[in-house]
Structure formats: C-alpha cells, structure tokens
Amino acid sequence: MKVVVLFSGGKDSALASILLEPFFDVELATFAFRRHGTAEAAREAAEALGLPHRTITFEDGVLEEAIGLLLATGYPRDGLNRLHREALAVLSGGWEHIADGTKREDRVPMMTPDGVRSLEDSRKVHYIRPLAGYGSKTINALAKRYMEFVTLESGLHPASDFEVGLRRELEERHGQDAVARIFPANHMHTRVIRRMRI
Amino acid sequence: MKVVVLFSGGKDSALASILLEPFFDVELATFAFRRHGTAEAAREAAEALGLPHRTITFEDGVLEEAIGLLLATGYPRDGLNRLHREALAVLSGGWEHIADGTKREDRVPMMTPDGVRSLEDSRKVHYIRPLAGYGSKTINALAKRYMEFVTLESGLHPASDFEVGLRRELEERHGQDAVARIFPANHMHTRVIRRMRI
C-alpha cells in the first residue's frame, strides 16, 4: 500500500514517515508557497531520509483565505488549520492513504474527530496520524535514535512548514507589523540532516 | 527501548505490537481473571505472533470494583475502563513504555487526554497507542496483510479480552441474568492464529 506523508523537513513528519516505512510504500509531499522556494529545506531533508519527495504549490486563493483568517482572528490557529486541511484535501486527490506528523499533544494544526470523518468520507481517503498515540517524550527519544536533526531559528534559516510560509505571505501582503501582531516572535523549527539506520 | 503491549490475542492488540516491533523490543502481557484460565487464548495467539508473552492476574479487589461499576451503572463502559486503567497502572510498575491496541474509533476502553497525562505523570511511564491515528478500514487492511485471524463467538470460544473476563466474573457472582441485563448478547472477538511475514 502506498501512503503520502505531508512533510515539512522537521523531525515529526520525518519520524511519522519512518514509522510507516516498514508497512507502506512511503512518499513525501511538501506544500510550497508561490514564489518563495519554501520547499527547498524539505527537499534536502527528504534526500537525507532517502525517501521520494515532491513539491505541490498552494493555490493563491487558499493563501488569501488563510491570511484572511489570520487578520480576522488575530491568531495563527485558524489560518494554519486552513492550510493543513487544504493540503490533506489536495493529497487525497492522488493517494488512497494520506498521513502527517501531527502528535498527540499538538494543538495546531489539528483536525477534530468530525473533521477526520468528513475528510475520509467526502474524499474517499484514509487519513493516518502515526504519531497520534505518542507523547512528545517518546517522539523525541525515537527521533534522536533514528535521525540527526538541528533546531533552527526560522527567521535566519528558511523552513518549509506552514507557519513560516504563512508568515512570509502575510509579510508580503500586509507588512512585518501584521506578522509581529499575529505570530509569536522567534519561531524555531527542526530540520533533519541525516538518517541513522540501525 | 522495551515496550510491553496489553494483549488480548485479537487483531487490534496484535497489529499494535507488529507496528511497534521494528522500533522497540516488544513484550506482550495479558491480564487473567482468577480461576478462569482466561489468558490461554492470548498465550496461543502470542505464540503465533512469535512474541514473548506473560500473564498477570487481576487482584480480586479490582474485579469487585469493576463489577460494582457494572451493577451501579447498568452498562459495561465504566467497569471495562476500570480494568483497562488498572492493567495500564500495573504494567507501568515494570516497564518504562507501555502500549495497547486501542483505536482511533474506539469508545471503550479509552482514556481521556487528562487520564493519559495523569497516568504518565503519576507513574513515570510513557503510554503509546500505536493505532490511535488509524481508522478501522486501514487497521483491517493491515491486519489481513500481516496475520491470519478468525472471528469467534465469545460464548462458544474462550477469549482473553476484558469483556469476556468481566462477563464471567459477573456471572459467577450475580448470575446469568445480571450478565444479560448489562451486556449486549452475542459478543464476538477476533483471534490471531497465524502470522504472515512479508
């Protein structure tokens, strides 16, 4: 069975892929924001993992919607969830099994049980969250065992996750003030740089 | 890392064990009800899986409590959850990582997010639910791929799950009428009989 994993290049989506790998043919997919080359970091991480990878570009309309949610709510959550749902919906057009690296303790992005059922029923897809039953401590222990990763400041090092992409899109359209108003300062991300095969 | 999986001999706890196996040293543990030899079916299934297995006996006081909950509520849920929590608490005395085969769509047994945090914090344990992020359809597809299992009527074939054990304890103490009043008729269970190594 094939599965496509929504992949940011960070340790969580990488570990989700590694947990699926013995049981599925795993492909990775990263969503890029137009004009920014935001998927490059994820592409390099996918190469480090040795897994096939593709980049899919978000449509402009979706980004406008997500930014509208940021501005309307003043918080990142709804905009990030909008992108996450969009990415899963797009993936469900091409694969029977789709997955991501969301964890038991994640608050954002996160789908409700009703959202999961609705996605699966409407798109005829199976959605898998390999890390849903793992706490952060176990995830960190496994991640350290199976890969080398670094923690980087997103302002200095480009990242391929939704928050970094959305910050850039917001800055381009509404300026750095809007970013500073809506997002917390000093966003960090992890980046897989090497895989350990045990 | 070692993990002990709460094991009934059925397809869900077996698949949870198989999903953990590439990443952990997996041991299986089945909780037996006194005097009934209820762990025998699970022992045979563990042998079919080729995984180390042990039986732990519930203490009488816990069974009394669970039966008290059945009689007080008139439904199986609270009694079953009581046994599930007890089993996880006992396992957490001997292993750093404990796991079970509860699924995304399970209602019983199921721990709330607060219950999970409380268990992990108070017992210094990491609790893993490998199937928490999988829907039933994907679980059935994987189970059929990795094992041969049968679906049996619990009244005719002994099973090692909590419901069957609790029905027997209730019958012994309060008679078949109490069982018929509280539990639905014709309980079925699955039993692993062979493992397919792919």
Interface residues (C-beta under 8 A of the other chain):
Chain A: M1 L19 P22 F23 H97 R104 P113 V116 E120 H126 Y127 I128 R129 P130 L131 A132 G133 Y134 G135 K137 T138 A141 L142 R145
Chain B: M1 L19 P22 F23 H97 R104 P113 V116 E120 H126 Y127 I128 R129 P130 L131 A132 G133 Y134 G135 K137 T138 A141 L142 R145
